[in-house]
Amino acid sequence: MGDDFDANLPSVRQVQTLIKDNTEVEVKLVTSDLVVGKVRWQDNNCLCILDHYDQPTIVWKQSIVFIKPKVS
C-alpha cells in the first residue's frame, strides 16, 4: 500500500459509504475469525470496527479476506 490515502479507489469509497450509512458489517479475517460491528474509520493500513458494546477492534487491512454488510 502506498503512503497516500487514495479516496478515489472503489474499495475505499465503498468502506466510506459503510461508515457514513452506519452499516453493520461482517469482516472475515485470514485467521477465519469473523468480526461483526460497524466500521468507525479507515486509514491506509487499518479499519476500526465497533462491536455491539462500542468496543473498538483495530483490524489490519492485510488480514481481511472480505467485508460485507451483515444480513439481519
N, CA, C, O and CB atoms as a CASP TS submission, in Angstrom:
PFRMAT TS
TARGET T0000
AUTHOR 0000-0000-0000
METHOD Language model
MODEL 1
PARENT N/A
ATOM      1  N   MET     1       0.831  -1.177   0.000  1.00  0.00           N
ATOM      2  CA  MET     1       0.000   0.000   0.000  1.00  0.00           C
ATOM      3  C   MET     1       0.873   1.236   0.000  1.00  0.00           C
ATOM      4  O   MET     1       1.935   1.266   0.622  1.00  0.00           O
ATOM      5  CB  MET     1      -0.944   0.000   1.198  1.00  0.00           C
ATOM      6  N   GLY     2       0.419   2.243  -0.697  1.00  0.00           N
ATOM      7  CA  GLY     2       1.179   3.482  -0.774  1.00  0.00           C
ATOM      8  C   GLY     2       1.038   4.304   0.487  1.00  0.00           C
ATOM      9  O   GLY     2       0.279   3.968   1.396  1.00  0.00           O
ATOM     10  N   ASP     3       1.792   5.394   0.516  1.00  0.00           N
ATOM     11  CA  ASP     3       1.757   6.270   1.669  1.00  0.00           C
ATOM     12  C   ASP     3       0.554   7.197   1.656  1.00  0.00           C
ATOM     13  O   ASP     3       0.099   7.643   2.709  1.00  0.00           O
ATOM     14  CB  ASP     3       3.017   7.075   1.737  1.00  0.00           C
ATOM     15  N   ASP     4       0.033   7.491   0.458  1.00  0.00           N
ATOM     16  CA  ASP     4      -1.087   8.416   0.352  1.00  0.00           C
ATOM     17  C   ASP     4      -2.406   7.666   0.375  1.00  0.00           C
ATOM     18  O   ASP     4      -2.564   6.644  -0.293  1.00  0.00           O
ATOM     19  CB  ASP     4      -0.975   9.249  -0.921  1.00  0.00           C
ATOM     20  N   PHE     5      -3.351   8.181   1.148  1.00  0.00           N
ATOM     21  CA  PHE     5      -4.691   7.604   1.223  1.00  0.00           C
ATOM     22  C   PHE     5      -5.447   8.040  -0.018  1.00  0.00           C
ATOM     23  O   PHE     5      -5.690   9.231  -0.207  1.00  0.00           O
ATOM     24  CB  PHE     5      -5.441   8.043   2.529  1.00  0.00           C
ATOM     25  N   ASP     6      -5.821   7.093  -0.864  1.00  0.00           N
ATOM     26  CA  ASP     6      -6.480   7.410  -2.127  1.00  0.00           C
ATOM     27  C   ASP     6      -7.987   7.200  -2.000  1.00  0.00           C
ATOM     28  O   ASP     6      -8.483   6.084  -2.158  1.00  0.00           O
ATOM     29  CB  ASP     6      -5.908   6.545  -3.272  1.00  0.00           C
ATOM     30  N   ALA     7      -8.704   8.273  -1.715  1.00  0.00           N
ATOM     31  CA  ALA     7     -10.155   8.204  -1.522  1.00  0.00           C
ATOM     32  C   ALA     7     -10.900   7.954  -2.823  1.00  0.00           C
ATOM     33  O   ALA     7     -12.119   7.781  -2.803  1.00  0.00           O
ATOM     34  CB  ALA     7     -10.656   9.485  -0.890  1.00  0.00           C
ATOM     35  N   ASN     8     -10.202   7.928  -3.956  1.00  0.00           N
ATOM     36  CA  ASN     8     -10.843   7.655  -5.237  1.00  0.00           C
ATOM     37  C   ASN     8     -10.924   6.177  -5.564  1.00  0.00           C
ATOM     38  O   ASN     8     -11.625   5.793  -6.501  1.00  0.00           O
ATOM     39  CB  ASN     8     -10.111   8.359  -6.327  1.00  0.00           C
ATOM     40  N   LEU     9     -10.227   5.341  -4.815  1.00  0.00           N
ATOM     41  CA  LEU     9     -10.286   3.902  -5.063  1.00  0.00           C
ATOM     42  C   LEU     9     -11.676   3.377  -4.717  1.00  0.00           C
ATOM     43  O   LEU     9     -12.246   3.766  -3.698  1.00  0.00           O
ATOM     44  CB  LEU     9      -9.202   3.155  -4.244  1.00  0.00           C
ATOM     45  N   PRO    10     -12.228   2.500  -5.553  1.00  0.00           N
ATOM     46  CA  PRO    10     -13.569   1.974  -5.288  1.00  0.00           C
ATOM     47  C   PRO    10     -13.698   1.301  -3.922  1.00  0.00           C
ATOM     48  O   PRO    10     -14.715   1.459  -3.247  1.00  0.00           O
ATOM     49  CB  PRO    10     -13.947   0.991  -6.363  1.00  0.00           C
ATOM     50  N   SER    11     -12.686   0.563  -3.516  1.00  0.00           N
ATOM     51  CA  SER    11     -12.767  -0.119  -2.217  1.00  0.00           C
ATOM     52  C   SER    11     -12.812   0.884  -1.071  1.00  0.00           C
ATOM     53  O   SER    11     -13.543   0.683  -0.102  1.00  0.00           O
ATOM     54  CB  SER    11     -11.575  -1.070  -2.034  1.00  0.00           C
ATOM     55  N   VAL    12     -12.051   1.943  -1.170  1.00  0.00           N
ATOM     56  CA  VAL    12     -12.041   2.983  -0.140  1.00  0.00           C
ATOM     57  C   VAL    12     -13.396   3.684  -0.101  1.00  0.00           C
ATOM     58  O   VAL    12     -13.943   3.921   0.976  1.00  0.00           O
ATOM     59  CB  VAL    12     -10.907   4.007  -0.401  1.00  0.00           C
ATOM     60  N   ARG    13     -13.928   4.011  -1.255  1.00  0.00           N
ATOM     61  CA  ARG    13     -15.243   4.667  -1.323  1.00  0.00           C
ATOM     62  C   ARG    13     -16.332   3.769  -0.739  1.00  0.00           C
ATOM     63  O   ARG    13     -17.224   4.243  -0.035  1.00  0.00           O
ATOM     64  CB  ARG    13     -15.589   5.034  -2.781  1.00  0.00           C
ATOM     65  N   GLN    14     -16.254   2.475  -1.035  1.00  0.00           N
ATOM     66  CA  GLN    14     -17.259   1.529  -0.521  1.00  0.00           C
ATOM     67  C   GLN    14     -17.228   1.478   1.000  1.00  0.00           C
ATOM     68  O   GLN    14     -18.276   1.493   1.646  1.00  0.00           O
ATOM     69  CB  GLN    14     -17.023   0.120  -1.098  1.00  0.00           C
ATOM     70  N   VAL    15     -16.024   1.418   1.576  1.00  0.00           N
ATOM     71  CA  VAL    15     -15.910   1.397   3.038  1.00  0.00           C
ATOM     72  C   VAL    15     -16.391   2.728   3.615  1.00  0.00           C
ATOM     73  O   VAL    15     -17.048   2.747   4.656  1.00  0.00           O
ATOM     74  CB  VAL    15     -14.445   1.114   3.474  1.00  0.00           C
ATOM     75  N   GLN    16     -16.070   3.842   2.949  1.00  0.00           N
ATOM     76  CA  GLN    16     -16.546   5.149   3.423  1.00  0.00           C
ATOM     77  C   GLN    16     -18.075   5.195   3.434  1.00  0.00           C
ATOM     78  O   GLN    16     -18.665   5.799   4.330  1.00  0.00           O
ATOM     79  CB  GLN    16     -15.985   6.286   2.534  1.00  0.00           C
ATOM     80  N   THR    17     -18.719   4.569   2.455  1.00  0.00           N
ATOM     81  CA  THR    17     -20.173   4.506   2.429  1.00  0.00           C
ATOM     82  C   THR    17     -20.697   3.687   3.606  1.00  0.00           C
ATOM     83  O   THR    17     -21.702   4.056   4.215  1.00  0.00           O
ATOM     84  CB  THR    17     -20.661   3.907   1.104  1.00  0.00           C
ATOM     85  N   LEU    18     -20.030   2.582   3.932  1.00  0.00           N
ATOM     86  CA  LEU    18     -20.426   1.776   5.090  1.00  0.00           C
ATOM     87  C   LEU    18     -20.325   2.597   6.374  1.00  0.00           C
ATOM     88  O   LEU    18     -21.170   2.484   7.262  1.00  0.00           O
ATOM     89  CB  LEU    18     -19.550   0.510   5.195  1.00  0.00           C
ATOM     90  N   ILE    19     -19.276   3.428   6.462  1.00  0.00           N
ATOM     91  CA  ILE    19     -19.096   4.289   7.637  1.00  0.00           C
ATOM     92  C   ILE    19     -20.216   5.325   7.691  1.00  0.00           C
ATOM     93  O   ILE    19     -20.861   5.501   8.725  1.00  0.00           O
ATOM     94  CB  ILE    19     -17.707   4.991   7.603  1.00  0.00           C
ATOM     95  N   LYS    20     -20.438   6.005   6.571  1.00  0.00           N
ATOM     96  CA  LYS    20     -21.438   7.078   6.506  1.00  0.00           C
ATOM     97  C   LYS    20     -22.840   6.565   6.824  1.00  0.00           C
ATOM     98  O   LYS    20     -23.607   7.223   7.526  1.00  0.00           O
ATOM     99  CB  LYS    20     -21.428   7.727   5.121  1.00  0.00           C
ATOM    100  N   ASP    21     -23.169   5.372   6.295  1.00  0.00           N
ATOM    101  CA  ASP    21     -24.504   4.796   6.484  1.00  0.00           C
ATOM    102  C   ASP    21     -24.638   4.040   7.804  1.00  0.00           C
ATOM    103  O   ASP    21     -25.717   3.543   8.125  1.00  0.00           O
ATOM    104  CB  ASP    21     -24.830   3.866   5.335  1.00  0.00           C
ATOM    105  N   ASN    22     -23.545   3.949   8.574  1.00  0.00           N
ATOM    106  CA  ASN    22     -23.556   3.264   9.872  1.00  0.00           C
ATOM    107  C   ASN    22     -24.025   1.812   9.726  1.00  0.00           C
ATOM    108  O   ASN    22     -24.784   1.304  10.553  1.00  0.00           O
ATOM    109  CB  ASN    22     -24.464   4.017  10.866  1.00  0.00           C
ATOM    110  N   THR    23     -23.561   1.160   8.664  1.00  0.00           N
ATOM    111  CA  THR    23     -23.977  -0.199   8.328  1.00  0.00           C
ATOM    112  C   THR    23     -23.216  -1.227   9.152  1.00  0.00           C
ATOM    113  O   THR    23     -21.993  -1.155   9.273  1.00  0.00           O
ATOM    114  CB  THR    23     -23.771  -0.466   6.839  1.00  0.00           C
ATOM    115  N   GLU    24     -23.944  -2.182   9.716  1.00  0.00           N
ATOM    116  CA  GLU    24     -23.289  -3.277  10.425  1.00  0.00           C
ATOM    117  C   GLU    24     -22.683  -4.224   9.393  1.00  0.00           C
ATOM    118  O   GLU    24     -23.321  -4.562   8.397  1.00  0.00           O
ATOM    119  CB  GLU    24     -24.294  -4.032  11.361  1.00  0.00           C
ATOM    120  N   VAL    25     -21.446  -4.646   9.643  1.00  0.00           N
ATOM    121  CA  VAL    25     -20.728  -5.477   8.680  1.00  0.00           C
ATOM    122  C   VAL    25     -20.157  -6.727   9.342  1.00  0.00           C
ATOM    123  O   VAL    25     -20.022  -6.808  10.563  1.00  0.00           O
ATOM    124  CB  VAL    25     -19.606  -4.676   8.022  1.00  0.00           C
ATOM    125  N   GLU    26     -19.830  -7.689   8.500  1.00  0.00           N
ATOM    126  CA  GLU    26     -19.051  -8.862   8.888  1.00  0.00           C
ATOM    127  C   GLU    26     -17.712  -8.739   8.198  1.00  0.00           C
ATOM    128  O   GLU    26     -17.645  -8.536   6.986  1.00  0.00           O
ATOM    129  CB  GLU    26     -19.776 -10.212   8.511  1.00  0.00           C
ATOM    130  N   VAL    27     -16.643  -8.862   8.973  1.00  0.00           N
ATOM    131  CA  VAL    27     -15.287  -8.792   8.447  1.00  0.00           C
ATOM    132  C   VAL    27     -14.632 -10.140   8.696  1.00  0.00           C
ATOM    133  O   VAL    27     -14.356 -10.501   9.840  1.00  0.00           O
ATOM    134  CB  VAL    27     -14.468  -7.625   9.105  1.00  0.00           C
ATOM    135  N   LYS    28     -14.383 -10.885   7.624  1.00  0.00           N
ATOM    136  CA  LYS    28     -13.745 -12.197   7.724  1.00  0.00           C
ATOM    137  C   LYS    28     -12.238 -12.001   7.641  1.00  0.00           C
ATOM    138  O   LYS    28     -11.749 -11.307   6.749  1.00  0.00           O
ATOM    139  CB  LYS    28     -14.249 -13.167   6.601  1.00  0.00           C
ATOM    140  N   LEU    29     -11.498 -12.610   8.567  1.00  0.00           N
ATOM    141  CA  LEU    29     -10.050 -12.470   8.610  1.00  0.00           C
ATOM    142  C   LEU    29      -9.361 -13.729   8.100  1.00  0.00           C
ATOM    143  O   LEU    29      -9.969 -14.798   8.052  1.00  0.00           O
ATOM    144  CB  LEU    29      -9.589 -12.156  10.027  1.00  0.00           C
ATOM    145  N   VAL    30      -8.110 -13.603   7.726  1.00  0.00           N
ATOM    146  CA  VAL    30      -7.345 -14.745   7.217  1.00  0.00           C
ATOM    147  C   VAL    30      -7.206 -15.839   8.271  1.00  0.00           C
ATOM    148  O   VAL    30      -6.911 -16.987   7.939  1.00  0.00           O
ATOM    149  CB  VAL    30      -5.959 -14.291   6.753  1.00  0.00           C
ATOM    150  N   THR    31      -7.419 -15.485   9.547  1.00  0.00           N
ATOM    151  CA  THR    31      -7.366 -16.467  10.637  1.00  0.00           C
ATOM    152  C   THR    31      -8.676 -17.227  10.772  1.00  0.00           C
ATOM    153  O   THR    31      -8.809 -18.081  11.649  1.00  0.00           O
ATOM    154  CB  THR    31      -7.032 -15.778  11.957  1.00  0.00           C
ATOM    155  N   SER    32      -9.649 -16.926   9.911  1.00  0.00           N
ATOM    156  CA  SER    32     -11.011 -17.476   9.925  1.00  0.00           C
ATOM    157  C   SER    32     -11.892 -16.842  10.990  1.00  0.00           C
ATOM    158  O   SER    32     -13.054 -17.224  11.129  1.00  0.00           O
ATOM    159  CB  SER    32     -10.962 -18.970  10.143  1.00  0.00           C
ATOM    160  N   ASP    33     -11.363 -15.872  11.755  1.00  0.00           N
ATOM    161  CA  ASP    33     -12.198 -15.145  12.709  1.00  0.00           C
ATOM    162  C   ASP    33     -13.171 -14.261  11.942  1.00  0.00           C
ATOM    163  O   ASP    33     -12.894 -13.829  10.823  1.00  0.00           O
ATOM    164  CB  ASP    33     -11.330 -14.296  13.683  1.00  0.00           C
ATOM    165  N   LEU    34     -14.308 -14.004  12.563  1.00  0.00           N
ATOM    166  CA  LEU    34     -15.306 -13.115  11.991  1.00  0.00           C
ATOM    167  C   LEU    34     -15.531 -11.983  12.982  1.00  0.00           C
ATOM    168  O   LEU    34     -15.923 -12.219  14.125  1.00  0.00           O
ATOM    169  CB  LEU    34     -16.642 -13.873  11.672  1.00  0.00           C
ATOM    170  N   VAL    35     -15.282 -10.757  12.544  1.00  0.00           N
ATOM    171  CA  VAL    35     -15.502  -9.572  13.381  1.00  0.00           C
ATOM    172  C   VAL    35     -16.786  -8.923  12.894  1.00  0.00           C
ATOM    173  O   VAL    35     -16.931  -8.640  11.705  1.00  0.00           O
ATOM    174  CB  VAL    35     -14.281  -8.561  13.315  1.00  0.00           C
ATOM    175  N   VAL    36     -17.725  -8.685  13.815  1.00  0.00           N
ATOM    176  CA  VAL    36     -19.014  -8.104  13.470  1.00  0.00           C
ATOM    177  C   VAL    36     -19.158  -6.770  14.192  1.00  0.00           C
ATOM    178  O   VAL    36     -18.890  -6.669  15.389  1.00  0.00           O
ATOM    179  CB  VAL    36     -20.181  -9.065  13.837  1.00  0.00           C
ATOM    180  N   GLY    37     -19.577  -5.762  13.461  1.00  0.00           N
ATOM    181  CA  GLY    37     -19.788  -4.450  14.052  1.00  0.00           C
ATOM    182  C   GLY    37     -19.916  -3.405  12.975  1.00  0.00           C
ATOM    183  O   GLY    37     -20.222  -3.713  11.823  1.00  0.00           O
ATOM    184  N   LYS    38     -19.679  -2.153  13.361  1.00  0.00           N
ATOM    185  CA  LYS    38     -19.776  -1.034  12.424  1.00  0.00           C
ATOM    186  C   LYS    38     -18.402  -0.421  12.233  1.00  0.00           C
ATOM    187  O   LYS    38     -17.656  -0.223  13.192  1.00  0.00           O
ATOM    188  CB  LYS    38     -20.785   0.031  12.924  1.00  0.00           C
ATOM    189  N   VAL    39     -18.078  -0.123  10.981  1.00  0.00           N
ATOM    190  CA  VAL    39     -16.780   0.483  10.686  1.00  0.00           C
ATOM    191  C   VAL    39     -16.819   1.922  11.181  1.00  0.00           C
ATOM    192  O   VAL    39     -17.684   2.701  10.781  1.00  0.00           O
ATOM    193  CB  VAL    39     -16.444   0.417   9.150  1.00  0.00           C
ATOM    194  N   ARG    40     -15.884   2.267  12.046  1.00  0.00           N
ATOM    195  CA  ARG    40     -15.819   3.622  12.598  1.00  0.00           C
ATOM    196  C   ARG    40     -14.946   4.519  11.726  1.00  0.00           C
ATOM    197  O   ARG    40     -15.312   5.657  11.429  1.00  0.00           O
ATOM    198  CB  ARG    40     -15.275   3.593  14.039  1.00  0.00           C
ATOM    199  N   TRP    41     -13.772   3.991  11.311  1.00  0.00           N
ATOM    200  CA  TRP    41     -12.853   4.747  10.461  1.00  0.00           C
ATOM    201  C   TRP    41     -11.946   3.788   9.723  1.00  0.00           C
ATOM    202  O   TRP    41     -11.871   2.602  10.046  1.00  0.00           O
ATOM    203  CB  TRP    41     -12.020   5.750  11.290  1.00  0.00           C
ATOM    204  N   GLN    42     -11.252   4.322   8.717  1.00  0.00           N
ATOM    205  CA  GLN    42     -10.234   3.566   7.993  1.00  0.00           C
ATOM    206  C   GLN    42      -9.072   4.493   7.697  1.00  0.00           C
ATOM    207  O   GLN    42      -9.240   5.705   7.560  1.00  0.00           O
ATOM    208  CB  GLN    42     -10.805   2.950   6.679  1.00  0.00           C
ATOM    209  N   ASP    43      -7.885   3.899   7.600  1.00  0.00           N
ATOM    210  CA  ASP    43      -6.720   4.626   7.099  1.00  0.00           C
ATOM    211  C   ASP    43      -6.033   3.712   6.094  1.00  0.00           C
ATOM    212  O   ASP    43      -6.621   2.719   5.665  1.00  0.00           O
ATOM    213  CB  ASP    43      -5.736   5.051   8.268  1.00  0.00           C
ATOM    214  N   ASN    44      -4.814   4.025   5.717  1.00  0.00           N
ATOM    215  CA  ASN    44      -4.114   3.202   4.722  1.00  0.00           C
ATOM    216  C   ASN    44      -3.928   1.758   5.173  1.00  0.00           C
ATOM    217  O   ASN    44      -3.927   0.845   4.346  1.00  0.00           O
ATOM    218  CB  ASN    44      -2.762   3.808   4.414  1.00  0.00           C
ATOM    219  N   ASN    45      -3.771   1.545   6.478  1.00  0.00           N
ATOM    220  CA  ASN    45      -3.398   0.223   6.970  1.00  0.00           C
ATOM    221  C   ASN    45      -4.485  -0.521   7.725  1.00  0.00           C
ATOM    222  O   ASN    45      -4.487  -1.752   7.753  1.00  0.00           O
ATOM    223  CB  ASN    45      -2.230   0.350   7.841  1.00  0.00           C
ATOM    224  N   CYS    46      -5.406   0.204   8.334  1.00  0.00           N
ATOM    225  CA  CYS    46      -6.327  -0.420   9.278  1.00  0.00           C
ATOM    226  C   CYS    46      -7.763   0.055   9.119  1.00  0.00           C
ATOM    227  O   CYS    46      -8.048   1.080   8.500  1.00  0.00           O
ATOM    228  CB  CYS    46      -5.871  -0.158  10.678  1.00  0.00           C
ATOM    229  N   LEU    47      -8.665  -0.748   9.717  1.00  0.00           N
ATOM    230  CA  LEU    47     -10.054  -0.369   9.929  1.00  0.00           C
ATOM    231  C   LEU    47     -10.307  -0.443  11.432  1.00  0.00           C
ATOM    232  O   LEU    47      -9.697  -1.253  12.130  1.00  0.00           O
ATOM    233  CB  LEU    47     -11.047  -1.299   9.121  1.00  0.00           C
ATOM    234  N   CYS    48     -11.191   0.389  11.918  1.00  0.00           N
ATOM    235  CA  CYS    48     -11.646   0.280  13.301  1.00  0.00           C
ATOM    236  C   CYS    48     -13.095  -0.181  13.261  1.00  0.00           C
ATOM    237  O   CYS    48     -13.949   0.479  12.668  1.00  0.00           O
ATOM    238  CB  CYS    48     -11.495   1.646  14.078  1.00  0.00           C
ATOM    239  N   ILE    49     -13.368  -1.317  13.895  1.00  0.00           N
ATOM    240  CA  ILE    49     -14.709  -1.876  13.958  1.00  0.00           C
ATOM    241  C   ILE    49     -15.215  -1.744  15.391  1.00  0.00           C
ATOM    242  O   ILE    49     -14.552  -2.190  16.327  1.00  0.00           O
ATOM    243  CB  ILE    49     -14.725  -3.365  13.488  1.00  0.00           C
ATOM    244  N   LEU    50     -16.395  -1.131  15.567  1.00  0.00           N
ATOM    245  CA  LEU    50     -17.025  -1.038  16.879  1.00  0.00           C
ATOM    246  C   LEU    50     -18.030  -2.174  17.018  1.00  0.00           C
ATOM    247  O   LEU    50     -18.916  -2.335  16.179  1.00  0.00           O
ATOM    248  CB  LEU    50     -17.716   0.347  17.078  1.00  0.00           C
ATOM    249  N   ASP    51     -17.885  -2.966  18.092  1.00  0.00           N
ATOM    250  CA  ASP    51     -18.817  -4.082  18.300  1.00  0.00           C
ATOM    251  C   ASP    51     -20.100  -3.581  18.968  1.00  0.00           C
ATOM    252  O   ASP    51     -20.298  -2.377  19.128  1.00  0.00           O
ATOM    253  CB  ASP    51     -18.158  -5.193  19.162  1.00  0.00           C
ATOM    254  N   HIS    52     -20.957  -4.510  19.350  1.00  0.00           N
ATOM    255  CA  HIS    52     -22.254  -4.163  19.942  1.00  0.00           C
ATOM    256  C   HIS    52     -22.126  -3.427  21.276  1.00  0.00           C
ATOM    257  O   HIS    52     -23.072  -2.783  21.728  1.00  0.00           O
ATOM    258  CB  HIS    52     -23.077  -5.416  20.138  1.00  0.00           C
ATOM    259  N   TYR    53     -20.957  -3.527  21.899  1.00  0.00           N
ATOM    260  CA  TYR    53     -20.711  -2.855  23.179  1.00  0.00           C
ATOM    261  C   TYR    53     -19.895  -1.580  22.980  1.00  0.00           C
ATOM    262  O   TYR    53     -19.376  -1.018  23.944  1.00  0.00           O
ATOM    263  CB  TYR    53     -19.984  -3.799  24.151  1.00  0.00           C
ATOM    264  N   ASP    54     -19.780  -1.121  21.731  1.00  0.00           N
ATOM    265  CA  ASP    54     -18.972   0.051  21.372  1.00  0.00           C
ATOM    266  C   ASP    54     -17.495  -0.120  21.725  1.00  0.00           C
ATOM    267  O   ASP    54     -16.788   0.858  21.969  1.00  0.00           O
ATOM    268  CB  ASP    54     -19.516   1.284  22.067  1.00  0.00           C
ATOM    269  N   GLN    55     -17.041  -1.365  21.748  1.00  0.00           N
ATOM    270  CA  GLN    55     -15.627  -1.649  21.965  1.00  0.00           C
ATOM    271  C   GLN    55     -14.930  -1.671  20.607  1.00  0.00           C
ATOM    272  O   GLN    55     -15.360  -2.387  19.703  1.00  0.00           O
ATOM    273  CB  GLN    55     -15.429  -3.006  22.724  1.00  0.00           C
ATOM    274  N   PRO    56     -13.852  -0.888  20.457  1.00  0.00           N
ATOM    275  CA  PRO    56     -13.164  -0.840  19.158  1.00  0.00           C
ATOM    276  C   PRO    56     -12.219  -2.024  18.956  1.00  0.00           C
ATOM    277  O   PRO    56     -11.537  -2.459  19.884  1.00  0.00           O
ATOM    278  CB  PRO    56     -12.383   0.463  19.029  1.00  0.00           C
ATOM    279  N   THR    57     -12.196  -2.523  17.749  1.00  0.00           N
ATOM    280  CA  THR    57     -11.214  -3.514  17.329  1.00  0.00           C
ATOM    281  C   THR    57     -10.496  -2.941  16.117  1.00  0.00           C
ATOM    282  O   THR    57     -11.132  -2.590  15.124  1.00  0.00           O
ATOM    283  CB  THR    57     -11.885  -4.905  17.003  1.00  0.00           C
ATOM    284  N   ILE    58      -9.190  -2.847  16.196  1.00  0.00           N
ATOM    285  CA  ILE    58      -8.394  -2.371  15.070  1.00  0.00           C
ATOM    286  C   ILE    58      -7.982  -3.594  14.252  1.00  0.00           C
ATOM    287  O   ILE    58      -7.378  -4.530  14.776  1.00  0.00           O
ATOM    288  CB  ILE    58      -7.133  -1.548  15.554  1.00  0.00           C
ATOM    289  N   VAL    59      -8.316  -3.573  12.971  1.00  0.00           N
ATOM    290  CA  VAL    59      -8.032  -4.699  12.081  1.00  0.00           C
ATOM    291  C   VAL    59      -7.091  -4.222  10.981  1.00  0.00           C
ATOM    292  O   VAL    59      -7.379  -3.243  10.293  1.00  0.00           O
ATOM    293  CB  VAL    59      -9.349  -5.291  11.473  1.00  0.00           C
ATOM    294  N   TRP    60      -5.967  -4.915  10.817  1.00  0.00           N
ATOM    295  CA  TRP    60      -5.049  -4.603   9.722  1.00  0.00           C
ATOM    296  C   TRP    60      -5.709  -5.018   8.411  1.00  0.00           C
ATOM    297  O   TRP    60      -6.198  -6.142   8.294  1.00  0.00           O
ATOM    298  CB  TRP    60      -3.668  -5.324   9.911  1.00  0.00           C
ATOM    299  N   LYS    61      -5.728  -4.128   7.429  1.00  0.00           N
ATOM    300  CA  LYS    61      -6.365  -4.421   6.140  1.00  0.00           C
ATOM    301  C   LYS    61      -5.773  -5.659   5.476  1.00  0.00           C
ATOM    302  O   LYS    61      -6.489  -6.401   4.805  1.00  0.00           O
ATOM    303  CB  LYS    61      -6.231  -3.227   5.206  1.00  0.00           C
ATOM    304  N   GLN    62      -4.476  -5.889   5.656  1.00  0.00           N
ATOM    305  CA  GLN    62      -3.842  -7.046   5.018  1.00  0.00           C
ATOM    306  C   GLN    62      -4.348  -8.368   5.594  1.00  0.00           C
ATOM    307  O   GLN    62      -4.100  -9.422   5.009  1.00  0.00           O
ATOM    308  CB  GLN    62      -2.328  -6.964   5.174  1.00  0.00           C
ATOM    309  N   SER    63      -5.053  -8.336   6.730  1.00  0.00           N
ATOM    310  CA  SER    63      -5.572  -9.567   7.325  1.00  0.00           C
ATOM    311  C   SER    63      -7.022  -9.842   6.931  1.00  0.00           C
ATOM    312  O   SER    63      -7.599 -10.843   7.357  1.00  0.00           O
ATOM    313  CB  SER    63      -5.461  -9.496   8.832  1.00  0.00           C
ATOM    314  N   ILE    64      -7.619  -8.955   6.116  1.00  0.00           N
ATOM    315  CA  ILE    64      -9.024  -9.088   5.750  1.00  0.00           C
ATOM    316  C   ILE    64      -9.193  -9.956   4.503  1.00  0.00           C
ATOM    317  O   ILE    64      -8.518  -9.761   3.492  1.00  0.00           O
ATOM    318  CB  ILE    64      -9.643  -7.710   5.519  1.00  0.00           C
ATOM    319  N   VAL    65     -10.113 -10.919   4.603  1.00  0.00           N
ATOM    320  CA  VAL    65     -10.498 -11.736   3.450  1.00  0.00           C
ATOM    321  C   VAL    65     -11.645 -11.041   2.727  1.00  0.00           C
ATOM    322  O   VAL    65     -11.606 -10.881   1.507  1.00  0.00           O
ATOM    323  CB  VAL    65     -10.909 -13.184   3.889  1.00  0.00           C
ATOM    324  N   PHE    66     -12.684 -10.620   3.490  1.00  0.00           N
ATOM    325  CA  PHE    66     -13.776  -9.863   2.885  1.00  0.00           C
ATOM    326  C   PHE    66     -14.483  -9.029   3.942  1.00  0.00           C
ATOM    327  O   PHE    66     -14.365  -9.271   5.143  1.00  0.00           O
ATOM    328  CB  PHE    66     -14.773 -10.804   2.188  1.00  0.00           C
ATOM    329  N   ILE    67     -15.227  -8.032   3.448  1.00  0.00           N
ATOM    330  CA  ILE    67     -16.121  -7.215   4.275  1.00  0.00           C
ATOM    331  C   ILE    67     -17.461  -7.230   3.567  1.00  0.00           C
ATOM    332  O   ILE    67     -17.532  -6.992   2.361  1.00  0.00           O
ATOM    333  CB  ILE    67     -15.574  -5.729   4.481  1.00  0.00           C
ATOM    334  N   LYS    68     -18.536  -7.509   4.314  1.00  0.00           N
ATOM    335  CA  LYS    68     -19.862  -7.469   3.695  1.00  0.00           C
ATOM    336  C   LYS    68     -20.879  -6.995   4.718  1.00  0.00           C
ATOM    337  O   LYS    68     -20.719  -7.211   5.919  1.00  0.00           O
ATOM    338  CB  LYS    68     -20.261  -8.859   3.134  1.00  0.00           C
ATOM    339  N   PRO    69     -21.929  -6.343   4.225  1.00  0.00           N
ATOM    340  CA  PRO    69     -22.996  -5.931   5.128  1.00  0.00           C
ATOM    341  C   PRO    69     -23.602  -7.152   5.811  1.00  0.00           C
ATOM    342  O   PRO    69     -23.799  -8.191   5.181  1.00  0.00           O
ATOM    343  CB  PRO    69     -24.080  -5.142   4.366  1.00  0.00           C
ATOM    344  N   LYS    70     -23.893  -7.022   7.089  1.00  0.00           N
ATOM    345  CA  LYS    70     -24.484  -8.142   7.854  1.00  0.00           C
ATOM    346  C   LYS    70     -25.955  -8.262   7.495  1.00  0.00           C
ATOM    347  O   LYS    70     -26.679  -7.268   7.432  1.00  0.00           O
ATOM    348  CB  LYS    70     -24.313  -7.933   9.401  1.00  0.00           C
ATOM    349  N   VAL    71     -26.384  -9.495   7.261  1.00  0.00           N
ATOM    350  CA  VAL    71     -27.785  -9.738   6.961  1.00  0.00           C
ATOM    351  C   VAL    71     -28.506  -9.981   8.283  1.00  0.00           C
ATOM    352  O   VAL    71     -28.026 -10.730   9.134  1.00  0.00           O
ATOM    353  CB  VAL    71     -27.960 -10.951   5.980  1.00  0.00           C
ATOM    354  N   SER    72     -29.648  -9.349   8.445  1.00  0.00           N
ATOM    355  CA  SER    72     -30.401  -9.462   9.700  1.00  0.00           C
ATOM    356  C   SER    72     -31.014 -10.835   9.848  1.00  0.00           C
ATOM    357  O   SER    72     -31.683 -11.108  10.845  1.00  0.00           O
ATOM    358  CB  SER    72     -31.491  -8.401   9.772  1.00  0.00           C
TER
END
